[in-house]
Amino acid sequence: MNQDVYMIIADLMRYVFFLIVAFILLRLFVLSLREWRAGAVTKRRRRSVQVGYITIIKPNSLSGERYRLYREATVGKSRSCDIPLPVKSIKRRHAIIFERGGDMYITACYPSRCTVSVNGEPIGRGDGKLADGYTVETEGVSFRVHIEEADELTEEDENIPEEYTDEYDDDNWEESANCFDDDETEAKDPFDDDWYEA
Amino acid sequence: MNVKNRIRRSANGLVALTVLFIMLAFGLLTFRDGAVDFRALICGGALSFLLVFAYGMMILAFRNFDRLLYVVVALLIAIGIIMQYRLEPDDAIKQLLMLLAGFIMCFIVQWAIRYHDKLRRWIAPLMIVSAGLLLALLFIGRENGGAKNWISFGGISFQPSEFVKLTLILVLAHVFDRATTIRTMLPALLFAAVCTVLLVAQKDLGAAMLFALTTLVVFFASTGKKGWTLLGTGVGLGGALMSYYLFDHVKYRVQVWRNPWALYEGSGYQIAQGLMAMASGGLFGLGLGLGSPKVIPAYHTDYIFAVICEEFGVLTGICLIALYIVFIIRGLIIALRAPNRFLTIVALGCTVMITLQSFIIIGGVIKLIPLTGITLPFVSYGGSSIVSCTVMFGILQGIAALSDGRTVQEGGRNEH
């Protein structure tokens, strides 16, 4: 091929090369974003399965309050926690209650700075197994755990159709996971009032 | 169609597009010198076949491997081999053979990662061998490009630091997985410190910086200890400052970085030529084969990014950086879905190691930070580099395949 012809073709091809690389990159970003969002929805769905509730025993100011317990629930002073406890001695993110292999566990977020005990036994850096009727004590707060059977997450729940990924909104989500007495969340409660009295 | 299926179908299309990119580039290179160069077509065909074959094999053997990560790596490798062929056709063929070896290792690692529990007992001996190799370099190492970091053995030369990288990741993951206090983390931290000091002693500053930064990032990510991380950063900065005053070559590098034009006739020549090459390329480049990259020293290893910018354009260079960012995203997704904490830290370590390496060398080439001679992962010429990078890629893919695509790590700690 003549050198001039080569130069003309190479000159034109540089745009083609850039377009191909840019297109691949764009698709990679879009697909990664979609996957990330779908994963976030899966996590939320997983978390949103209610497995029971907790009843506060101490401190007196909160005594008798009930909070819904999800498959994954954060406990802490922060309002964004699933179980927000407005107590001074509690950390913003204090502990996590989670489900593993059909059992519920609690673990401390800062095990070196606060102690969490289940039925009087400190869990230290490990995970404390929870069962119906167990009592959890931590930094001046104690609550009783009430656990009911929850259905296993099915394969269908995990394969979320794409249209679902746009349904959830981060800002509004946290609000729905709160105390029973909150009027706003009461309206969204899928269970009727008799549920926790049963 | 759900997200998983859409990703699978799109990834197939993207691999096909990568093959189109390769064939167009090699098709162009076939006619570069007036005469028809059939070797370019064969090389392009072999590369395309290798990438498609490896992709197909992964689909067959590991159902849940990360296809998008594969596309990222395939495109980086494609750009690398195209540039190698454009610069030195013989080197490109050698690199292709090393890539083949790398992919074989990648498959072995990908398969072996499922037995990580049993293989963990080999980490301690590996640690001793790695430290020994780095120590041996001080005595029997061969100097190349200012750093004494090569070992020649029976006619084969390799860079031990490339393989010590893997050991470092495994050691960090092994120790941080179970350790809760700094005292129990000491073996890993000491190993990282010894490696870094030995690399500085060999004048391999790029690798030393990479080791130190990777250790810091992995330490912070796996322990969340802010105070200790800040202390580590302080110690690292102190060490860097000390080496600036102690070693002449460090001082020289910083001087060159601050004003390469003043030392244009000497050691500033490389940085200055690199900057001029990128500037002459403009947004869309001069066109494949139309630049003059050979005026830059180390054009096919450390300075490959400048050559890419010259011939493919700065916009493609930015896309290349963005590809490494996608690599981080994919790596983090794999790390978060890993079935246990050890594999999470290993995946994180591999991701951090590869992306930090790319940012250190790209930063050096664009004169953002002082230049340190390391390779651009998957792109630069270098057998040890491509093999170690594909092994890390294999580890990531192995971990992705282990998390069955739907297991999200449970809150809190994992069972051991």
Interface residues (C-beta under 8 A of the other chain):
Chain A: M1 N2 Q3 Y6 M7 I9 A10 D11 M13 R14 Y15 V16 F17 F18 I20 V21 A22 F23 I24 L25 R27 L28 F29 L31 S32 R34 E35 W36 A38 G39 T42 K43 R46 E72 I96 F98 E99 R100 Y105 T107 R125 G126 D127 E155 E158 N159 I160 P161 E162 T165
Chain B: M1 N2 V3 K4 R6 I7 S10 A11 L14 L17 T18 L20 F21 L24 A25 L28 F31 R32 G34 V36 L68 V71 V72 L75 I79 T180 F284 G285 L286 G287 L288 G289 L290 E311 F312 G313 L315 T316 C319 L320 A322 L323 V326 I329 R330 I333 R406 V408 E410 G411 G412 R413 E415
